């Protein structure tokens, strides 16, 4: 660090002071690891990732804006009672699914220019989904979807035996659907 001297002129006279640029120090600070408190109480049972030819913000809008959820996520027919376009902690909505409906709320959110992470939890706190977007290059972003269940041994075993394969297939289809949607958002950000 290099210290500089300067003088500030006020109506009462001149005030000398010393200063240094801290931007180099700020750039050297590593971001703290982030994990939602709700996720530490759960067990990861599915993790899928895909890279998209998109900047991070259009992909974030496609994934995070509930108005788009039925356009890409398999099994979601509509989303109702939206309180805000993009995820904010505590935001709730009701997803009308092909097999019923569920209420979810955003439980964590963290933004950095190169990395966006947020999670959603069902109303009964049985499962959570963590969405992670990481910029990997110019106009390239990796999207990772992690699905968690509560730490109940029987629930995890039941899930692995009867639900995991189908849910994984739905998530894979969702990641494929997302590719078309993000292209539309980039071309036309006013998609309904």
TORDO-787536 format. One record per residue: x, y, z of N, C-alpha, C, O in turn. Coordinates in nm, 2 decimals, always signed. Layout:
[r [X, Y, Z], [X, Y, Z], [X, Y, Z], [X, Y, Z]];
...
END
This chain:
[r [+0.08, -0.12, +0.00], [+0.00, +0.00, +0.00], [+0.09, +0.12, +0.00], [+0.19, +0.13, +0.07]];
[r [+0.05, +0.22, -0.07], [+0.12, +0.35, -0.08], [+0.03, +0.46, -0.03], [-0.08, +0.48, -0.07]];
[r [+0.08, +0.53, +0.07], [+0.01, +0.64, +0.14], [+0.03, +0.77, +0.06], [+0.14, +0.80, +0.02]];
[r [-0.07, +0.84, +0.04], [-0.07, +0.97, -0.03], [-0.12, +1.08, +0.07], [-0.19, +1.05, +0.16]];
[r [-0.08, +1.20, +0.04], [-0.13, +1.32, +0.12], [-0.21, +1.41, +0.03], [-0.19, +1.42, -0.09]];
[r [-0.31, +1.47, +0.09], [-0.39, +1.56, +0.02], [-0.45, +1.66, +0.12], [-0.43, +1.65, +0.24]];
[r [-0.52, +1.76, +0.07], [-0.58, +1.87, +0.15], [-0.72, +1.89, +0.10], [-0.74, +1.90, -0.02]];
[r [-0.81, +1.90, +0.19], [-0.95, +1.93, +0.16], [-0.98, +2.07, +0.20], [-0.96, +2.10, +0.32]];
[r [-1.03, +2.15, +0.11], [-1.06, +2.29, +0.14], [-1.20, +2.30, +0.18], [-1.29, +2.26, +0.11]];
[r [-1.23, +2.36, +0.30], [-1.36, +2.38, +0.35], [-1.38, +2.53, +0.38], [-1.29, +2.61, +0.36]];
[r [-1.50, +2.57, +0.42], [-1.53, +2.71, +0.45], [-1.45, +2.75, +0.58], [-1.44, +2.87, +0.60]];
[r [-1.40, +2.66, +0.66], [-1.32, +2.69, +0.78], [-1.17, +2.68, +0.75], [-1.10, +2.69, +0.85]];
[r [-1.13, +2.65, +0.63], [-0.99, +2.64, +0.60], [-0.96, +2.50, +0.54], [-1.04, +2.43, +0.50]];
[r [-0.83, +2.47, +0.54], [-0.78, +2.35, +0.48], [-0.76, +2.24, +0.58], [-0.72, +2.27, +0.69]];
[r [-0.80, +2.12, +0.54], [-0.78, +2.00, +0.63], [-0.69, +1.90, +0.56], [-0.73, +1.84, +0.46]];
[r [-0.57, +1.88, +0.62], [-0.48, +1.78, +0.55], [-0.52, +1.64, +0.60], [-0.57, +1.62, +0.71]];
[r [-0.50, +1.55, +0.51], [-0.53, +1.41, +0.54], [-0.44, +1.31, +0.46], [-0.38, +1.36, +0.36]];
[r [-0.43, +1.19, +0.50], [-0.36, +1.08, +0.43], [-0.46, +0.98, +0.38], [-0.56, +0.96, +0.44]];
[r [-0.43, +0.92, +0.27], [-0.52, +0.81, +0.21], [-0.44, +0.71, +0.13], [-0.32, +0.74, +0.09]];
[r [-0.50, +0.60, +0.11], [-0.44, +0.49, +0.02], [-0.55, +0.42, -0.05], [-0.67, +0.42, +0.00]];
[r [-0.52, +0.37, -0.16], [-0.62, +0.29, -0.24], [-0.64, +0.15, -0.18], [-0.54, +0.08, -0.16]];
[r [-0.76, +0.11, -0.16], [-0.78, -0.03, -0.10], [-0.83, -0.13, -0.20], [-0.86, -0.24, -0.17]];
[r [-0.85, -0.08, -0.33], [-0.91, -0.18, -0.43], [-0.83, -0.30, -0.45], [-0.88, -0.41, -0.47]];
[r [-0.69, -0.29, -0.44], [-0.61, -0.41, -0.45], [-0.63, -0.51, -0.34], [-0.63, -0.63, -0.36]];
[r [-0.65, -0.45, -0.22], [-0.67, -0.54, -0.10], [-0.81, -0.60, -0.12], [-0.83, -0.72, -0.09]];
[r [-0.91, -0.53, -0.16], [-1.04, -0.59, -0.18], [-1.04, -0.70, -0.28], [-1.11, -0.80, -0.26]];
[r [-0.97, -0.68, -0.39], [-0.96, -0.78, -0.50], [-0.90, -0.91, -0.45], [-0.93, -1.02, -0.50]];
[r [-0.81, -0.90, -0.35], [-0.74, -1.02, -0.30], [-0.82, -1.10, -0.20], [-0.78, -1.21, -0.16]];
[r [-0.93, -1.04, -0.15], [-1.01, -1.11, -0.05], [-1.09, -1.22, -0.11], [-1.17, -1.19, -0.21]];
[r [-1.08, -1.34, -0.07], [-1.16, -1.45, -0.12], [-1.30, -1.45, -0.06], [-1.31, -1.42, +0.06]];
[r [-1.40, -1.48, -0.14], [-1.54, -1.48, -0.08], [-1.55, -1.60, +0.02], [-1.49, -1.70, +0.00]];
[r [-1.63, -1.57, +0.12], [-1.65, -1.68, +0.22], [-1.73, -1.79, +0.16], [-1.82, -1.76, +0.08]];
[r [-1.70, -1.91, +0.20], [-1.78, -2.02, +0.15], [-1.93, -2.00, +0.20], [-1.95, -1.95, +0.31]];
[r [-2.02, -2.04, +0.11], [-2.16, -2.02, +0.14], [-2.24, -2.15, +0.14], [-2.23, -2.22, +0.05]];
[r [-2.31, -2.17, +0.25], [-2.40, -2.28, +0.25], [-2.52, -2.24, +0.33], [-2.51, -2.19, +0.44]];
[r [-2.63, -2.26, +0.27], [-2.76, -2.22, +0.34], [-2.77, -2.31, +0.47], [-2.75, -2.43, +0.46]];
[r [-2.81, -2.25, +0.58], [-2.83, -2.32, +0.70], [-2.94, -2.44, +0.68], [-2.92, -2.54, +0.75]];
[r [-3.03, -2.41, +0.60], [-3.14, -2.52, +0.57], [-3.07, -2.64, +0.51], [-3.12, -2.75, +0.53]];
[r [-2.97, -2.62, +0.42], [-2.91, -2.73, +0.35], [-2.82, -2.81, +0.44], [-2.80, -2.93, +0.41]];
[r [-2.76, -2.75, +0.54], [-2.67, -2.83, +0.63], [-2.75, -2.93, +0.71], [-2.69, -3.03, +0.76]];
[r [-2.88, -2.92, +0.72], [-2.96, -3.01, +0.79], [-3.02, -3.12, +0.70], [-3.10, -3.20, +0.74]];
[r [-2.98, -3.11, +0.57], [-3.04, -3.20, +0.47], [-2.93, -3.29, +0.41], [-2.81, -3.26, +0.42]];
[r [-2.97, -3.39, +0.33], [-2.88, -3.47, +0.26], [-2.90, -3.46, +0.11], [-3.01, -3.47, +0.06]];
[r [-2.79, -3.43, +0.04], [-2.79, -3.42, -0.11], [-2.82, -3.56, -0.17], [-2.74, -3.65, -0.14]];
[r [-2.92, -3.57, -0.25], [-2.96, -3.69, -0.31], [-2.95, -3.69, -0.47], [-2.94, -3.79, -0.53]];
[r [-2.95, -3.57, -0.52], [-2.94, -3.55, -0.67], [-2.85, -3.43, -0.69], [-2.87, -3.33, -0.63]];
[r [-2.76, -3.44, -0.79], [-2.68, -3.33, -0.83], [-2.66, -3.34, -0.98], [-2.60, -3.43, -1.03]];
[r [-2.71, -3.24, -1.06], [-2.70, -3.24, -1.20], [-2.64, -3.10, -1.25], [-2.67, -3.00, -1.18]];
[r [-2.56, -3.10, -1.35], [-2.50, -2.98, -1.40], [-2.49, -2.98, -1.55], [-2.48, -3.08, -1.62]];
[r [-2.50, -2.86, -1.60], [-2.49, -2.84, -1.75], [-2.44, -2.70, -1.78], [-2.47, -2.61, -1.71]];
[r [-2.36, -2.69, -1.89], [-2.31, -2.56, -1.93], [-2.39, -2.51, -2.04], [-2.43, -2.58, -2.13]];
[r [-2.42, -2.38, -2.04], [-2.51, -2.31, -2.14], [-2.43, -2.20, -2.21], [-2.34, -2.14, -2.15]];
[r [-2.46, -2.18, -2.33], [-2.40, -2.07, -2.41], [-2.48, -1.95, -2.38], [-2.56, -1.90, -2.46]];
[r [-2.46, -1.89, -2.26], [-2.54, -1.78, -2.21], [-2.46, -1.71, -2.11], [-2.38, -1.76, -2.04]];
[r [-2.48, -1.58, -2.10], [-2.42, -1.50, -1.99], [-2.50, -1.54, -1.86], [-2.61, -1.60, -1.87]];
[r [-2.44, -1.51, -1.75], [-2.50, -1.55, -1.62], [-2.64, -1.49, -1.59], [-2.72, -1.56, -1.54]];
[r [-2.66, -1.36, -1.63], [-2.78, -1.30, -1.59], [-2.90, -1.35, -1.67], [-3.01, -1.37, -1.61]];
[r [-2.90, -1.37, -1.80], [-3.01, -1.43, -1.87], [-3.05, -1.56, -1.81], [-3.17, -1.60, -1.80]];
[r [-2.95, -1.64, -1.79], [-2.97, -1.78, -1.73], [-3.03, -1.77, -1.59], [-3.12, -1.84, -1.56]];
[r [-2.99, -1.67, -1.51], [-3.04, -1.65, -1.38], [-3.19, -1.61, -1.39], [-3.27, -1.66, -1.31]];
[r [-3.23, -1.52, -1.48], [-3.37, -1.48, -1.50], [-3.45, -1.61, -1.54], [-3.56, -1.62, -1.49]];
[r [-3.40, -1.69, -1.63], [-3.47, -1.81, -1.67], [-3.50, -1.90, -1.56], [-3.61, -1.96, -1.54]];
[r [-3.40, -1.92, -1.47], [-3.41, -2.02, -1.36], [-3.48, -1.96, -1.24], [-3.57, -2.02, -1.19]];
[r [-3.45, -1.83, -1.21], [-3.50, -1.77, -1.09], [-3.63, -1.71, -1.09], [-3.70, -1.69, -0.99]];
[r [-3.68, -1.66, -1.21], [-3.81, -1.60, -1.23], [-3.92, -1.70, -1.23], [-3.92, -1.78, -1.33]];
[r [-4.00, -1.70, -1.13], [-4.11, -1.81, -1.13], [-4.20, -1.80, -1.25], [-4.27, -1.90, -1.28]];
[r [-4.21, -1.69, -1.32], [-4.30, -1.68, -1.43], [-4.25, -1.77, -1.54], [-4.33, -1.82, -1.63]];
[r [-4.12, -1.80, -1.55], [-4.06, -1.89, -1.65], [-4.06, -2.04, -1.60], [-4.03, -2.12, -1.69]];
[r [-4.09, -2.07, -1.48], [-4.07, -2.20, -1.42], [-4.14, -2.31, -1.50], [-4.09, -2.41, -1.53]];
[r [-4.27, -2.28, -1.54], [-4.34, -2.38, -1.62], [-4.29, -2.40, -1.76], [-4.33, -2.49, -1.83]];
[r [-4.21, -2.30, -1.81], [-4.16, -2.31, -1.94], [-4.04, -2.41, -1.95], [-4.01, -2.46, -2.06]];
[r [-3.98, -2.44, -1.84], [-3.86, -2.53, -1.84], [-3.86, -2.64, -1.75], [-3.81, -2.75, -1.78]];
[r [-3.92, -2.63, -1.63], [-3.92, -2.73, -1.53], [-4.03, -2.84, -1.55], [-4.14, -2.80, -1.55]];
[r [-3.99, -2.96, -1.58], [-4.08, -3.07, -1.60], [-4.17, -3.09, -1.48], [-4.12, -3.08, -1.36]];
[r [-4.30, -3.11, -1.50], [-4.39, -3.13, -1.40], [-4.46, -3.01, -1.34], [-4.56, -3.02, -1.28]];
[r [-4.41, -2.89, -1.37], [-4.47, -2.76, -1.33], [-4.57, -2.71, -1.43], [-4.52, -2.68, -1.54]];
[r [-4.69, -2.70, -1.40], [-4.79, -2.65, -1.49], [-4.80, -2.50, -1.48], [-4.79, -2.43, -1.59]];
[r [-4.82, -2.44, -1.36], [-4.82, -2.30, -1.34], [-4.76, -2.26, -1.20], [-4.75, -2.35, -1.12]];
[r [-4.73, -2.14, -1.19], [-4.69, -2.09, -1.06], [-4.78, -1.97, -1.02], [-4.80, -1.88, -1.10]];
[r [-4.83, -1.97, -0.90], [-4.93, -1.87, -0.85], [-4.88, -1.80, -0.73], [-4.78, -1.85, -0.66]];
[r [-4.94, -1.69, -0.70], [-4.90, -1.61, -0.58], [-4.76, -1.57, -0.58], [-4.69, -1.59, -0.48]];
[r [-4.71, -1.51, -0.68], [-4.57, -1.47, -0.69], [-4.56, -1.33, -0.62], [-4.64, -1.24, -0.66]];
[r [-4.47, -1.31, -0.53], [-4.45, -1.18, -0.46], [-4.35, -1.10, -0.52], [-4.34, -0.98, -0.50]];
[r [-4.25, -1.16, -0.60], [-4.15, -1.08, -0.66], [-4.09, -1.16, -0.78], [-4.10, -1.28, -0.78]];
[r [-4.04, -1.09, -0.88], [-3.99, -1.16, -1.00], [-3.87, -1.25, -0.98], [-3.87, -1.37, -1.02]];
[r [-3.77, -1.21, -0.90], [-3.65, -1.28, -0.88], [-3.65, -1.32, -0.73], [-3.71, -1.26, -0.65]];
[r [-3.57, -1.43, -0.70], [-3.57, -1.48, -0.57], [-3.52, -1.39, -0.46], [-3.42, -1.32, -0.48]];
[r [-3.59, -1.38, -0.36], [-3.55, -1.30, -0.24], [-3.58, -1.39, -0.12], [-3.68, -1.47, -0.12]];
[r [-3.50, -1.39, -0.02], [-3.52, -1.47, +0.10], [-3.66, -1.45, +0.15], [-3.70, -1.33, +0.18]];
[r [-3.74, -1.55, +0.18], [-3.87, -1.54, +0.23], [-3.98, -1.54, +0.13], [-4.10, -1.55, +0.16]];
[r [-3.95, -1.52, +0.00], [-4.05, -1.51, -0.10], [-4.12, -1.65, -0.12], [-4.05, -1.75, -0.12]];
[r [-4.25, -1.64, -0.13], [-4.33, -1.77, -0.14], [-4.41, -1.77, -0.27], [-4.44, -1.67, -0.32]];
[r [-4.43, -1.90, -0.31], [-4.52, -1.91, -0.43], [-4.58, -2.05, -0.42], [-4.53, -2.14, -0.35]];
[r [-4.68, -2.07, -0.50], [-4.75, -2.20, -0.50], [-4.73, -2.26, -0.65], [-4.77, -2.19, -0.74]];
[r [-4.67, -2.38, -0.65], [-4.65, -2.44, -0.78], [-4.76, -2.54, -0.80], [-4.78, -2.63, -0.72]];
[r [-4.83, -2.53, -0.91], [-4.93, -2.63, -0.95], [-4.86, -2.73, -1.04], [-4.81, -2.70, -1.15]];
[r [-4.85, -2.85, -0.99], [-4.77, -2.96, -1.06], [-4.87, -3.05, -1.13], [-4.99, -3.04, -1.11]];
[r [-4.82, -3.14, -1.21], [-4.90, -3.24, -1.27], [-4.96, -3.34, -1.17], [-5.07, -3.39, -1.20]];
[r [-4.90, -3.35, -1.06], [-4.95, -3.45, -0.96], [-4.99, -3.38, -0.83], [-4.99, -3.43, -0.72]];
[r [-5.04, -3.25, -0.84], [-5.09, -3.18, -0.72], [-5.03, -3.04, -0.72], [-4.99, -2.99, -0.82]];
[r [-5.02, -2.99, -0.60], [-4.96, -2.85, -0.58], [-4.87, -2.85, -0.46], [-4.89, -2.93, -0.37]];
[r [-4.77, -2.76, -0.46], [-4.68, -2.75, -0.35], [-4.65, -2.60, -0.33], [-4.64, -2.53, -0.43]];
[r [-4.63, -2.56, -0.21], [-4.59, -2.43, -0.18], [-4.44, -2.43, -0.15], [-4.39, -2.52, -0.07]];
[r [-4.36, -2.34, -0.21], [-4.22, -2.33, -0.18], [-4.18, -2.19, -0.14], [-4.26, -2.09, -0.18]];
[r [-4.07, -2.17, -0.08], [-4.02, -2.04, -0.04], [-3.87, -2.04, -0.06], [-3.80, -2.14, -0.04]];
[r [-3.82, -1.92, -0.09], [-3.68, -1.90, -0.11], [-3.61, -1.89, +0.03], [-3.65, -1.81, +0.11]];
[r [-3.51, -1.98, +0.05], [-3.45, -1.98, +0.18], [-3.31, -1.92, +0.19], [-3.26, -1.90, +0.30]];
[r [-3.25, -1.90, +0.07], [-3.12, -1.84, +0.07], [-3.10, -1.78, -0.07], [-3.15, -1.82, -0.17]];
[r [-3.01, -1.68, -0.07], [-2.98, -1.61, -0.19], [-2.84, -1.54, -0.17], [-2.82, -1.47, -0.07]];
[r [-2.75, -1.56, -0.27], [-2.62, -1.50, -0.27], [-2.58, -1.46, -0.41], [-2.58, -1.55, -0.50]];
[r [-2.54, -1.34, -0.43], [-2.50, -1.29, -0.56], [-2.36, -1.24, -0.56], [-2.32, -1.16, -0.47]];
[r [-2.28, -1.28, -0.66], [-2.15, -1.23, -0.69], [-2.16, -1.22, -0.85], [-2.22, -1.30, -0.91]];
[r [-2.08, -1.13, -0.91], [-2.09, -1.12, -1.05], [-2.06, -1.25, -1.13], [-2.11, -1.27, -1.24]];
[r [-1.98, -1.33, -1.07], [-1.94, -1.46, -1.14], [-2.01, -1.58, -1.09], [-1.99, -1.69, -1.14]];
[r [-2.09, -1.56, -0.98], [-2.16, -1.68, -0.92], [-2.29, -1.63, -0.85], [-2.29, -1.54, -0.77]];
[r [-2.39, -1.70, -0.88], [-2.52, -1.67, -0.82], [-2.57, -1.80, -0.76], [-2.58, -1.91, -0.83]];
[r [-2.62, -1.80, -0.63], [-2.67, -1.92, -0.57], [-2.79, -1.89, -0.49], [-2.80, -1.79, -0.42]];
[r [-2.89, -1.97, -0.50], [-3.01, -1.95, -0.42], [-3.08, -2.09, -0.40], [-3.05, -2.18, -0.48]];
[r [-3.16, -2.10, -0.29], [-3.22, -2.23, -0.26], [-3.37, -2.21, -0.23], [-3.41, -2.10, -0.19]];
[r [-3.44, -2.31, -0.26], [-3.59, -2.31, -0.23], [-3.62, -2.43, -0.15], [-3.56, -2.54, -0.16]];
[r [-3.72, -2.42, -0.06], [-3.76, -2.53, +0.03], [-3.91, -2.54, +0.03], [-3.98, -2.44, +0.02]];
[r [-3.95, -2.67, +0.03], [-4.10, -2.68, +0.03], [-4.15, -2.64, +0.17], [-4.08, -2.64, +0.27]];
[r [-4.28, -2.61, +0.17], [-4.35, -2.56, +0.29], [-4.33, -2.65, +0.41], [-4.32, -2.60, +0.52]];
[r [-4.33, -2.78, +0.39], [-4.32, -2.88, +0.50], [-4.17, -2.90, +0.54], [-4.14, -2.98, +0.64]];
[r [-4.08, -2.84, +0.47], [-3.93, -2.85, +0.50], [-3.88, -2.99, +0.48], [-3.78, -3.03, +0.55]];
[r [-3.94, -3.06, +0.39], [-3.90, -3.20, +0.37], [-3.79, -3.21, +0.26], [-3.70, -3.29, +0.27]];
[r [-3.79, -3.11, +0.17], [-3.69, -3.11, +0.06], [-3.65, -2.97, +0.02], [-3.73, -2.87, +0.05]];
[r [-3.53, -2.95, -0.03], [-3.48, -2.82, -0.08], [-3.41, -2.84, -0.21], [-3.35, -2.95, -0.24]];
[r [-3.41, -2.74, -0.29], [-3.34, -2.74, -0.42], [-3.25, -2.62, -0.42], [-3.29, -2.51, -0.39]];
[r [-3.12, -2.65, -0.45], [-3.02, -2.54, -0.45], [-2.98, -2.52, -0.60], [-2.95, -2.61, -0.67]];
[r [-2.99, -2.39, -0.64], [-2.96, -2.35, -0.78], [-2.83, -2.28, -0.78], [-2.82, -2.18, -0.71]];
[r [-2.73, -2.32, -0.85], [-2.60, -2.26, -0.86], [-2.56, -2.22, -1.00], [-2.56, -2.31, -1.09]];
[r [-2.53, -2.10, -1.03], [-2.49, -2.05, -1.16], [-2.35, -2.00, -1.15], [-2.32, -1.91, -1.06]];
[r [-2.26, -2.04, -1.23], [-2.12, -2.00, -1.23], [-2.08, -1.96, -1.37], [-2.09, -2.04, -1.46]];
[r [-2.03, -1.84, -1.38], [-1.97, -1.80, -1.51], [-1.84, -1.87, -1.54], [-1.75, -1.87, -1.46]];
[r [-1.84, -1.94, -1.66], [-1.72, -2.02, -1.69], [-1.64, -1.96, -1.80], [-1.53, -2.01, -1.83]];
[r [-1.69, -1.86, -1.86], [-1.61, -1.79, -1.97], [-1.70, -1.69, -2.04], [-1.81, -1.67, -1.99]];
[r [-1.65, -1.63, -2.14], [-1.74, -1.53, -2.21], [-1.86, -1.60, -2.27], [-1.85, -1.69, -2.35]];
[r [-1.98, -1.55, -2.23], [-2.10, -1.61, -2.28], [-2.12, -1.76, -2.25], [-2.18, -1.83, -2.33]];
[r [-2.06, -1.80, -2.13], [-2.08, -1.94, -2.09], [-2.10, -1.94, -1.94], [-2.04, -1.88, -1.86]];
[r [-2.20, -2.02, -1.90], [-2.24, -2.03, -1.76], [-2.28, -2.18, -1.73], [-2.35, -2.24, -1.81]];
[r [-2.22, -2.23, -1.62], [-2.26, -2.36, -1.58], [-2.37, -2.35, -1.47], [-2.36, -2.27, -1.38]];
[r [-2.48, -2.43, -1.49], [-2.59, -2.43, -1.40], [-2.59, -2.57, -1.33], [-2.59, -2.67, -1.40]];
[r [-2.59, -2.57, -1.20], [-2.59, -2.69, -1.12], [-2.72, -2.69, -1.03], [-2.75, -2.59, -0.97]];
[r [-2.79, -2.80, -1.04], [-2.91, -2.82, -0.96], [-2.89, -2.93, -0.86], [-2.86, -3.04, -0.90]];
[r [-2.89, -2.90, -0.73], [-2.88, -2.99, -0.62], [-3.01, -3.01, -0.55], [-3.07, -2.91, -0.51]];
[r [-3.05, -3.13, -0.53], [-3.17, -3.16, -0.46], [-3.14, -3.23, -0.33], [-3.07, -3.33, -0.33]];
[r [-3.20, -3.18, -0.22], [-3.18, -3.23, -0.09], [-3.30, -3.28, -0.02], [-3.41, -3.23, -0.05]];
[r [-3.29, -3.38, +0.06], [-3.40, -3.43, +0.15], [-3.36, -3.42, +0.29], [-3.24, -3.41, +0.33]];
[r [-3.46, -3.42, +0.38], [-3.43, -3.41, +0.52], [-3.35, -3.54, +0.56], [-3.35, -3.64, +0.49]];
[r [-3.28, -3.53, +0.67], [-3.19, -3.63, +0.72], [-3.26, -3.76, +0.78], [-3.21, -3.82, +0.87]];
[r [-3.38, -3.79, +0.73], [-3.46, -3.90, +0.78], [-3.41, -4.02, +0.70], [-3.43, -4.03, +0.58]];
[r [-3.35, -4.12, +0.77], [-3.30, -4.24, +0.70], [-3.40, -4.31, +0.62], [-3.38, -4.35, +0.50]];
[r [-3.52, -4.33, +0.67], [-3.63, -4.41, +0.60], [-3.68, -4.33, +0.48], [-3.70, -4.38, +0.37]];
[r [-3.69, -4.19, +0.49], [-3.73, -4.11, +0.38], [-3.63, -4.12, +0.27], [-3.66, -4.12, +0.15]];
[r [-3.50, -4.11, +0.30], [-3.39, -4.12, +0.20], [-3.39, -4.26, +0.13], [-3.38, -4.26, +0.01]];
[r [-3.41, -4.36, +0.21], [-3.41, -4.50, +0.15], [-3.53, -4.51, +0.05], [-3.52, -4.56, -0.06]];
[r [-3.65, -4.47, +0.10], [-3.77, -4.47, +0.02], [-3.75, -4.39, -0.11], [-3.79, -4.43, -0.22]];
[r [-3.69, -4.27, -0.10], [-3.67, -4.19, -0.21], [-3.58, -4.26, -0.31], [-3.61, -4.26, -0.43]];
[r [-3.47, -4.31, -0.27], [-3.37, -4.38, -0.36], [-3.44, -4.50, -0.43], [-3.41, -4.53, -0.54]];
[r [-3.52, -4.57, -0.36], [-3.59, -4.69, -0.42], [-3.70, -4.66, -0.51], [-3.71, -4.72, -0.62]];
[r [-3.78, -4.55, -0.48], [-3.90, -4.53, -0.56], [-3.91, -4.40, -0.64], [-3.99, -4.39, -0.73]];
[r [-3.84, -4.30, -0.60], [-3.86, -4.17, -0.66], [-3.74, -4.11, -0.73], [-3.76, -4.03, -0.83]];
[r [-3.62, -4.15, -0.70], [-3.50, -4.09, -0.75], [-3.49, -4.09, -0.90], [-3.46, -3.99, -0.96]];
[r [-3.50, -4.21, -0.96], [-3.48, -4.23, -1.10], [-3.58, -4.14, -1.18], [-3.53, -4.07, -1.27]];
[r [-3.70, -4.13, -1.14], [-3.80, -4.05, -1.21], [-3.77, -3.90, -1.20], [-3.78, -3.82, -1.29]];
[r [-3.74, -3.86, -1.07], [-3.70, -3.72, -1.05], [-3.58, -3.68, -1.13], [-3.57, -3.57, -1.18]];
[r [-3.48, -3.77, -1.13], [-3.36, -3.74, -1.20], [-3.39, -3.72, -1.35], [-3.33, -3.63, -1.42]];
[r [-3.47, -3.81, -1.41], [-3.51, -3.79, -1.55], [-3.58, -3.66, -1.57], [-3.56, -3.59, -1.67]];
[r [-3.67, -3.62, -1.48], [-3.74, -3.49, -1.50], [-3.65, -3.38, -1.49], [-3.66, -3.28, -1.57]];
[r [-3.55, -3.38, -1.40], [-3.45, -3.27, -1.39], [-3.36, -3.27, -1.52], [-3.33, -3.16, -1.56]];
[r [-3.33, -3.38, -1.57], [-3.25, -3.39, -1.70], [-3.33, -3.32, -1.81], [-3.27, -3.24, -1.89]];
[r [-3.46, -3.36, -1.82], [-3.54, -3.29, -1.92], [-3.55, -3.14, -1.90], [-3.55, -3.06, -1.99]];
[r [-3.56, -3.10, -1.77], [-3.57, -2.96, -1.74], [-3.45, -2.89, -1.78], [-3.46, -2.78, -1.84]];
[r [-3.33, -2.95, -1.76], [-3.20, -2.88, -1.81], [-3.20, -2.87, -1.96], [-3.15, -2.77, -2.01]];
[r [-3.26, -2.96, -2.03], [-3.26, -2.95, -2.18], [-3.36, -2.85, -2.22], [-3.33, -2.77, -2.31]];
[r [-3.48, -2.84, -2.15], [-3.58, -2.74, -2.18], [-3.52, -2.60, -2.15], [-3.56, -2.50, -2.23]];
[r [-3.44, -2.59, -2.05], [-3.38, -2.46, -2.02], [-3.30, -2.40, -2.13], [-3.29, -2.28, -2.14]];
[r [-3.23, -2.48, -2.20], [-3.15, -2.44, -2.31], [-3.23, -2.36, -2.41], [-3.18, -2.25, -2.46]];
[r [-3.34, -2.40, -2.45], [-3.42, -2.33, -2.55], [-3.48, -2.20, -2.49], [-3.48, -2.10, -2.56]];
[r [-3.52, -2.21, -2.36], [-3.58, -2.09, -2.30], [-3.47, -1.98, -2.28], [-3.51, -1.86, -2.31]];
[r [-3.35, -2.01, -2.24], [-3.25, -1.90, -2.22], [-3.22, -1.84, -2.35], [-3.18, -1.72, -2.35]];
[r [-3.22, -1.91, -2.47], [-3.20, -1.84, -2.60], [-3.31, -1.74, -2.63], [-3.28, -1.64, -2.68]];
[r [-3.43, -1.78, -2.59], [-3.55, -1.68, -2.61], [-3.53, -1.56, -2.53], [-3.56, -1.45, -2.57]];
[r [-3.49, -1.58, -2.40], [-3.48, -1.47, -2.31], [-3.37, -1.37, -2.36], [-3.38, -1.25, -2.35]];
[r [-3.26, -1.43, -2.41], [-3.15, -1.34, -2.46], [-3.20, -1.26, -2.58], [-3.16, -1.15, -2.59]];
[r [-3.28, -1.32, -2.67], [-3.33, -1.26, -2.79], [-3.44, -1.16, -2.75], [-3.45, -1.05, -2.80]];
[r [-3.53, -1.21, -2.67], [-3.65, -1.13, -2.64], [-3.67, -1.13, -2.49], [-3.74, -1.22, -2.43]];
[r [-3.61, -1.03, -2.41], [-3.63, -1.03, -2.27], [-3.77, -1.01, -2.22], [-3.80, -1.02, -2.10]];
[r [-3.86, -0.98, -2.31], [-4.00, -0.95, -2.26], [-4.09, -1.07, -2.28], [-4.21, -1.06, -2.31]];
[r [-4.04, -1.19, -2.27], [-4.11, -1.32, -2.29], [-4.22, -1.32, -2.18], [-4.19, -1.29, -2.06]];
[r [-4.34, -1.36, -2.21], [-4.45, -1.36, -2.11], [-4.43, -1.48, -2.01], [-4.51, -1.49, -1.92]];
END
